[in-house]
Amino acid sequence: MVTAALLGLRRAAPDASFGDGLPAVVRQAVEEAPRTTGPAGLLDVAALDVVARRAGTVQPRHATELPAPAEPEMSRVARGAARTRLAALVTRGDVVGDQLTVHWLRTAAERGYVVPPALLPEVLGWVRRPAGHEHRALVAAVLGARGRWLASQMPAGVATAVLDAPDGPPGADAARAAVDDPQWSRRPVAARTADVAAIHGDVRPDDEERLARCLTDRAVTVREAAAQALVDLPGSRFARDCAGRALACVAVDRQRLRRVLVVTLPEDDPAAPFQDVRTGAGGRRARLLRALVAATPPSAWTAHLGRDAADLVRMDVTDQLAAQLHAGWRDAARRTRDATWAQALLAVHPHAVELLAVLPEAARAAAFAAALPRREPVTRDSARHMLRLAAALPTPWPGAVADVVLRQIVPDPPLSDWEVRSAEPVLAAGLPHDAGTEQQVRAVADRCTAPGTAQVLHAVADTLMTRRAILEELA
């Protein structure tokens, strides 16, 4: 049969006795079946043989006992439209779909609902994807009794990742134990760096000595992580040393009837903090200056130099070191979330998008608008810059920011289709989902002459409507 199938019936037709090699039940079925010849006859025989082989297969039996059944579900299960909505979202597989899935899960957790049992496999599959992995704690909160039972039947690594999803900094206590282990230095560099980062997420005063030991690690990434953790530990000796060295490098002086900031580069000192724990552009001592300034609380400069933040950031700096000094100030303002210094720095560096998130909501909207050109019509470069700024803002945006975004999203000439499509998740996450904003987005789309932009804006409006619908369905 195989030879005939490979070579063809004309070259290798089975002889009259080929049925003798078939199992008895197949040979009997062939004899009793209606006579067919040629290719159809060969296929009939093959089909009967395959069915006979499959019918004679004994299914394997499980060696282990079946698990105990799940406990009764006592929480409220999402049903009806909410269930249908989740079923559609969790299988979408795009960025906006993942955003809406998180919105559904968060709303359900806040209102005491759990995932419908029929959708638990899809939700547990979603949380294993990169987009869902960071939301393990959120998924764990809405699994319910049946979901926890189902997760416990999954492979050990998956079950642990979901059921033991931490609400706070992951593994801080385990990381402390690992660092204190005499064999810690033999762990891979990535593991040691992760341990220090976990301690940084929940740093405590008793971590100072532990982190100080990590400053002598042979790997630069471990040393940098330890240095950043010590900088964020209030009152640590390391932080005081950094601030002392930074303040000693800057002074106010009068030159040509005006006040300037006289900056000197820090001297090399093998025992000094941040001596080799630094990254960034510029020379070695210039990078060290920026690292020391970034480690110093911004308020210390006001006390040290006798000027407020707005005056200091506008003063001239000697020796062309303004870039390093201001970069260090921006890093420090972002690290300490000092809104006064962030606002002062944004007045001089309107493109410092990392500082927008530090400002209060009202000041954030004003700084966002001030960073954009006021000329009309809006250009492509202005629209691109606007999207970069908007992506750095906390979501959802206040109404004033949303108004600016919608005014600038349709430049002349319009953005390319791929640029607008890549901006869709930013717009969908940032724009408020009230009915007024949705209508405003649709109005902009209707006036737009670029088909690609109009299509994306209508999709964004649909997403805003879906967000509201999720809230109503889980009421």
N, C-alpha and C positions, 0 to 999 in steps of 0.2 A: 504493500500500500504506500509506504513512504517513497519507494523508488518510482512508482507510477506517478505520485504527486510531484516529485522533483523533476523527472525527465519527461513526463507527459505520457498519455495513454498510447500515442502512436509509436513511441519508442520503447516503452516498457509496460505494456498492458498486462494486468494480472492474469494468470492462467486460470483454468477452471478449478484448480485445487487450492487457490490461495486462501479460501475460507477455512481450510483445515487448520491454519495457524491461529485462528481466532478463538476466544473463549467460547465454551459450549453454548452459553446463553445468547451470545452475540450471533453465533453461527445459526442457531435456531431462529432467531429473530430475522436474520437475513433471508433464510429459506421461506419463512412465512410471510414476509413482506411482499407487496406487489413488485413484480419484476421491473427493474430499471437498468438501463445499460449506459455505457459511456461515462462521462464525468459525473452525471447525476447519481449513477449507481455507486461510484467510488465514494462520493460524499455521503451517501446514505449509510454505507458501511462504516465510514469513519465516525459519523455522528453517533451511531448505535454503540460503537466501541467506546467512545468518550463517555457517553451516559452510563454505560455499564461500569466503567472504571470508577467514575465518581460515586455511583450508587453503592459501590462496594467499599467505600472508604469509611473507616471507623473514626469518629470524631474523638480527639484527645480529651481526656478528663483532667480537670484541675487537681493538682496535688494538694493545694491549700484549701482550707475551709472558706466558705463565703463570709464576707464581713457582716457584722451586725447591722441591721437596718438603721437608717437615719432616724434621729429623734423627730417628733412632731414639730412642725414649724409654728412657733408662737407669735412671730412678728407679722406685721402687715405686708402682704405680698402685692407688688405692683401688678395691676391687671388692666385689661381693656386697652385704651389708647396708649397708656404709658408703656405697657408691655410691647405693643406693636412698634412704638417709637424706638425702644431700646434694641429690638430685633433688627431694625433697619440700620441703626447707627453703628452697632458693634461690628457689623460686617462690611462697612463702607471702605475702610482701609486707606482713607486720605487724611490729611492734616486737619481739615475742618471737621470731618467726621469724628476724629479722635477728640477734638475740642468739645464737640457736642456730647460725646460719650462721657467725658469727665464732668460736664455740666449736669447730665442726667444723674450720674452716680453721686455727685456732691449734693444735689437737691434731694435725692432719695435718702441719703444718710442724714441730712438735716431734718427731714420730716418723718423719719422712722420707718421707711419702706425697705424691703429687701428684694433682691432680684428674683423674678419668677423662676421656678425650678427648671422649666424647659430651656431657659436661656443660660443656665449656669455653665454648661460646657463652652459656649461662645464667650462668655465674660472671662472665664478662667483662661481661655486661649488668648483673649485680647491682652490680659495683664502680663502674659509672657512675652509679648512683643515689645520692642524698644519704647514705643509711645506709651504703653501702659505700665511698664515696669516701675516708673517713678511714682505711680499712683497705687502701689500695692496696699498701703494702709487704707486708702479710700475704698478699694474693692473689698478688703477684709471686713470693712464696716457694714457692707450691704449684702454679704453672702447669705446670712441666715443660717439656721441649723442644717438645712440640706446642703447648702453650699460648702459649709465647713466639712461636712461628711464627705462630699464629693472630692474636695481638695485633699482630704486625708488619704484618699485612695490613689492619688496621683504619685508619680515618682517622688522620692524623698526630698530632692532638692527643690522641686516645684512646690510641694506642700509646705515646706519650711518657709520658702520665700513669701508665700501668700499668707499663711496662717500666723506666722511670727513677724509680720510686717511691723516695724517699730513706728511709733508716732513721733519720737524725738530723734536726736542725732544717733545714727546707727552704730552700735558696737563700741561706744566710748569706754565702757568699763572693760570690755574684752580687750580693747586696744591698750588700755593702761596695763593690764596684766601681761600682754604680749611684750610691751616695751620694758617692763620690769624683769622679764625672763632673761637670764644670762645668755641664752642662745639666740636672743633677738637679732643680733648683728648678722646672723647667718641666714636670716629670712631674705627673700628676694627684695630688690630695691623698691619695686612697685608695692609690695606688701608693707614694707616699713613706712613708705610715704603715706599709704592709706591709713595706717595706724595713727600716725601723727595728725593727719587731717581729721580723723574721727575724734581725737582728743580736742582738737581745735574747735570742733562743733559744740563741745560741752566743757570748755576749759574752766578749771577751778584753781583756786590759790595753791592747793597741794600738788598741782601739776608743774609748778615752776622748776623744781629740781629735776623732774623727769624730762621735761622739754629741754632744759639746759644741757643735759647729757646728749640729747639728739643733735645739738649744735656741732658736735665733734664727729658726727657720722661721716663715713667716707663718701657718701653720695650727696651731690649738691642739691638734688630735689628734696631729700630728707632734711638737710640743713635749712633750706628755704622754708619748708613747711613748718619746722620748729620755730624759726625766727618769726614768721607771721603769727603763729599761735602765741608766742611770748609778747609780741607787740600788743595783741588784743587782750592780754591779761593785765588788768589794772594794777598798778603798783609794782609790777615785776622789775627786778633789777635790770634786766635786759632793756625794757622799755625806757627806764630812766637813763641808762647809758646812751641809748640812741638819741633821746631828746637832748641830753647834754651836749653831745657832739654836734647835733644839727644846729642848735641855738648858737653855739660858739662860732659857726661859720657865717653868720649873717649879722650885720649891724647897720644902723642908720647913720648916714654922714651927710654933711652939707658940701656940695660941689657946685660952684658957679651959681650961687644964690638959690639953689634948690636942693631939696632932700632926695637922696638916692639910697638904694640898698647896696651895700658893699658886701659882696659874697666871695668867700675864699673856699677853695676845694679842701675837703678833709684830708689830713695826712694819713699815709699808710701806717697801719698799726696791726700786726698779726693778732694781737689779743683783743682788738676792738670789735664791737658788734657789727654785723653785716660786712665784715672785712672781705669775705669771699661769697657771701650769700646775697646775690643781687643779679638781676637780669635787666635788659633794656638797651636802648641805643646810647651812643656816646662813649667817651673814654672811660677807663676803669674808675678813676676818681670822680668823674661826673656822675656815673651810675651810682656810685656810693653815696654822693650827695643826695640824689633823688631818693634813694632808699631810706636814708636817715631822716630826711624831711617828711617822707610819707609815714614814717613810724612815730612822728611827733604829733601830739594832739594840736589841732589848729588853734585852739584857744591859748596855747602856750606862746604863740607868736605875738598875740595882742599884748600879753603881759610883758614879754621880753623886749619888744620894740616900741611900746607905747603908742601904737597906732591901731585903728580898727581895721577890719578885713578889707573894706572898700578902699581905704587909703593905701594899704600895703600892696594890693594886687595891681594898683595903677602906678606905683612908683617905678622909676627906671632902675635897672639892675646892672651892676658893673660886670666887666669881663665876659660879656655875652653868655651869662649863665642864667638868664631869665627863663629859658625853656626848661632847664632842669629844676629850678626852684618852683616854678608854677606847676610843673608836672607832679612834683612831690606834694604840693599843696592840694592839687586835685585828687590825688590818691588818698591823702589823709582825710579830706572832706567826705569822700565817698565811704571810706572805711568807718569813720566815726559818725556818719550821717549828720554832719554839721550843716544845717540849712543856711546859717548866716554866711559861712565861707563859700558854700556852694553857689549862693546867689551872687556874691561878690565876684567869684571867678567866672560865672556865666556872663556877667556884664562885660568882661574882657575877652573871654573865650566862648562865644555863643555856640560854637560847634561841639562843645564838650558834652556830648549826649549822655555820658555816664552820670553826670551830676543832676540831670532833670529829675530822676527818681528820688533824690534826696529832699527836694523842695516840698513845701506844703502844697496842697492841691491848687489853691488860688494862684500862688506864685509860680507853680509849675506851668499853668496855662499861659500866663503872661510871658514867661521865659521862652516857652515853645514858640509863641507867636513872634517874639522879638528876634528869634534866631532865623526867621524866614524873611526873604526879601519882600518888599511891599509893592514892587513894580507889577504892572499889568501889561499884557496877559502873563499868566503863569508859564514859566519855561519848563522844559524837561528836567534840567538840572535842579531847579527849585523843587519840583515834585519829588525827585529822587531823594534830595536832602530831607525833605519833609518826612518821607517814609522811613528814612534811617532814624530821624529823631523820634518819630511816633513809636517805632519798634522798641525804643529804650524806655518808654513810659510804662508805669504800672497800669494794668487794665482792671475795670473798664475806664475809659478816658472821661474826664468831665465834659460837660456840654460845650464849653468854650473851645477845648481842643478838638472835639468832634467837628465843630463848625469850620475850624481852620483846615482840618484834613479834607473835608468834603469840598471846600473851595479850591484846594490845591491839587486834587487828585486828577483833574482833567486839564492838563497843560496844552499849550499850542506850540508845536505839533504834539499829538498825544503820545503817551508812553507806548512802547511795543507791547504786543499781547503777552509775551512771556513775563515782562516786568509786572504787568498788572496781575497776572495769574499768581505770581510769587508773592504779591502783596495781599492776596485775598485772605490768608490766615491772619495776618496782622490786623486788617480791617475788621474781620469777623470777631476777633477777640477783643479789640479795643473799643469799637463803637457801642454805645449803650443800646440795649435791646428794647427800649420803649417804642410805642407805636409811632410817636412823632419822629424819632430818628429814622425808623424804617421808611416812613413816607418821604423824608428828606433824601434818603439814599436813592429811592426809586425816582424821585423828581430829577436828581442829578443824572441818573442813568437815562432817563427819557430825553433829556436835553443833549446828551453826549452824541456826537457824530461818529465816534470810533466804535465799530461793532464789538471789538474785543473788550474794550473798557466797559461798555454798556452791559455786556453779558456778565462780566465779573461783578459789577455793582448790583445787578439784579440777584445774582447768587448770594451776595453778602446780605441783601435785604431779606432774602428767604431764610438765611441763617439766623438773622435777628428775630424773625417771626417764629422760627423753630425754638429758639431759646425761651420765648414767652410761652409757647405752647407747652413746653416741658414743665414749666412752673404750674401751668393750669392743670395738666394731666396728673401731676403728683400733688395736687392740692389736698 
